[in-house]
Amino acid sequence: MRPSEAKLRRAQALAAGNGLGLEIARTLIDAKLKGQEQVLRERLDRQGAADVVSDFRNKLVSADTFDAIRIAEANAAACYFREWRDIPVAWPRADLPKIPHHWRFAGNRQSPLTGGPRLAVTPVHAVLNYCFALLQAETRLAVSVLGLDAGLGVGLHTDTANRDSLALDVLEPIRPQIEAWLLNWIGSEPFRRSDFFETGSGNCRLMSQLCTKLSGTTSVWAKLVAPWAEYVARALSTATKSGSECNRTPPTRLTQQHRTEAKGKVWTPKVKFSKADHLCRGCGKKILKGRAHCGQCAVSSATERLVDVARVGRQTANGPQAQLKRANTQRQNALAQHAWKPSDQPTWLTETFYAEKIQPLLTSLSASAIARQISVSRWYAGRIREGYRPHQRHWHALTRLLNTSRMA
């Protein structure tokens, strides 16, 4: 807290009752709903839900009480998070047997343990809660640096003991940006079972290594919330000025916007989101970008694909259609053998003539040629080339095939 900002803190205390707090709350929630609408349209492609959130955002213009703003915000949030429930969450293949089924989806924002966001039961909302806590801590520091009381809200969040009501007011526009960042994470990389654990009551908690990693995002959230903290301080400072002071603007201690603009440059918030670790889809180990599996899992995955291909091939070979085709072929062969009579064969084409004159010459023919000549499979034709003696009804056709090949 800055001790020289008594006028600013007095304006903060009076804002909830003089209409200034209502205007600040309306601006903050409008930015939040705009962010939610953007997430629905661009990240989730849920245009219908985005239109509903847009309608609630339009109602803020006529909202003349804090309750009206809260109702619009709550209804928009219900519609927004309803679209989150069935978002799939990827896990390494080795972790799938170790996780509860409801961890495979983002799930409801409202926890069944509390009826609210606290004590999340899915990893997605557990990560959200932790990041929101980091954002709240950075917002508390930001408003304190600007000389405001972090516990004295402007009317959106009621004053409650041991709660940073103003910080909770100011951070609202940043929530959709954290949610968009998390959606990008779960859309590109899997979670790891070793980063989460479940208590006896079903509460999903984060392991220390994941908490350490997420804590590295605090600088990003601090940069994002800084302009909004300065907006609230600037709006409150207008109520404390009179005369010549009206033309003075409060310093931008967090963003250094005034210093940037004094140099003739356009100030824009510059933040760089941290990238999620690239993990193996099989075991969850860290791997290089551009790969889907580590070396060991790549071999296992290739082996599994070959086994699957072989299994599909066997299923196709033993399927109903294949069995029907074989049955038809066997029936046709049986009818042909039954209809054939020895008198149909030339008298000179005896078993001795076939064994001595015909069979040795068949090795010079291709299996495809034999198969076409007597209408059998290439496998069966290959056996004939190797010395297998076919039914006598085929001998004359094979003799003609040999004469034709010699003439060619």
Buried (B, 14 or more C-beta within 10 A) or exposed (E): EEEEBEBBBEBBBBBBEEEBBBEBBBBBBBBBBBBBBBBBBEBBEBEEBBEBBBBBBEBBEEBEEBEBBBBBBEBBBEBBBBBBEEBEBBBBBBBEEEBEEBBBBBBBBBBEBEEEBEBBBBBBBBBBBBBBEBBBBBBBBBBBBBBBBBBBBBBBBEEEEEBBBBBBBBBBBBBBBBBBBBBBBBBEBBBBBEBBEBEEEBBBBBEEEBBEBBEEBBEBBBBBBBBBBBBBBBBBBEBBBEEEEEEEEBBBBBBEBEEBEEEEEEBEEEEEBEEBBBBBBBBBBEBEEEEEBBEEBBEBBEEEEEEEEEEEEEEEEEEEEEEEEEEEEEEEBEEEEEEBEEEEBEEEBBEEBBEEBBBEBBEEBEBEBBBEBBEBEEEBBBBBBEEEBBEBBBBBEBBEBBEEEEEE
